[in-house]
């Protein structure tokens, strides 16, 4: 029986190592990392009533990463070819295959001596279909910042990132299948994340996301993917209970 309990403990702990993932998002426009259903670019004005419109994703190779082009920007519009808040706030919407705890992200550009790289992170708390078009509050097209925040979107935090360094962005282990990463804006909220962020001169390109995937589809939650410590305690408790019963039987 003890061997059986050890086998159960192994099975309980196994999913964590399988589901912990690093998504590399640089490369070419034809590549969407496995586990991410779609990536879409948007931009919005700097007022709370401005509405989101579609923008264009732009890839800049393994040394730089993923940027956004909006308005008249082109790949040669330096530095506005990145995800930036110069004139309009640009963002990338990531739709994962399942509810995901997005723990970290990495930017690969720009040089911090010339530009800043402040970001804002949001997640969707509502129900998201496993496949098909996004509808309702999950579809941000034509919606304003204020309407998103009052309809199932949650501000997770704003952070000052550094090139090629994985930034922790989700200390409360929140989960969702929809994550929005934008150039920093105070319109999303304050008091969460880093304090040394500002509204201007922010440019970055995304290279990596890190997180833990859970159930297919689904909305946002808090810690919906079991942590390894909890699983270990459960397995240890089962084993300890069995050994205690065995000791009592021998002493009888």
C-alpha positions, 0 to 999 in steps of 0.5 A: 500500500505504501508503494501505491501511495508513493505512486499516487504522489508521483502522479499528483506532482507530475502535471506541474513539471509538464505544464510550466512553460516558456513561450518564445514569441520572437521569430517570424509572423507565421509562428505562434507558440504552441499553447497560445491560440492567438496574438493580436495587436491593438492601440487606444488613445490616452483618455479613458473614453478613447476606444481600442482599434486593431493594430499590426504585429511586427516581428524583429527577429530573435535579438529584439522581439515582437512590436506593434505598428499603429497609425502611420508607423512602419518597421522603419519608424524608430523607435515607434515600431515597438510597443509604445505609448507615444501618442497612442497606447499600444498593446498585445492581447494573448489568448492561451489555449487554457486558463494560464497563470502568467508569471513572467515576461521578458523584453529584448529591446530597447536600450535602457540608456535611451528609452524606458520600458514600463508595461501594464498587465491586465487579465480577463476574469470572465468566461472565454470559449475554448475556441471561436471568436471572442465576444462580449467583454472579451472582445476589446475592439471598440471598447474604452479603457474605462469600459474594460475595467468595469466589465470583467477586465482586471488591472494586475500591475505595472512594471519597469522592465529591463532588457533580457531580464525575466520580470515577475508580473503576477505575485498573486498567481492570478489566472486567465486565458486572456492576458493584455500586455500594454505600454504603461498607462496610469489609466489602467490603475495604480498601486500594483507592481512597481512604483518607478513607472511613468506615462511617457517614453516607453518602448519595448519588444516582447521576447518571452512569456513564462507561466503555468497552463491549466484547464482548457478555455475558462475564465480568470481565477486566483491560483487555479493551477495547483501549486507544487507545495500544495500537492506535496503536502497532500501526498505527504499527508496521505503517506503519513496517515497510512504509515500511522495506521500501520504503526497502530496495527503493529502495536495492537 
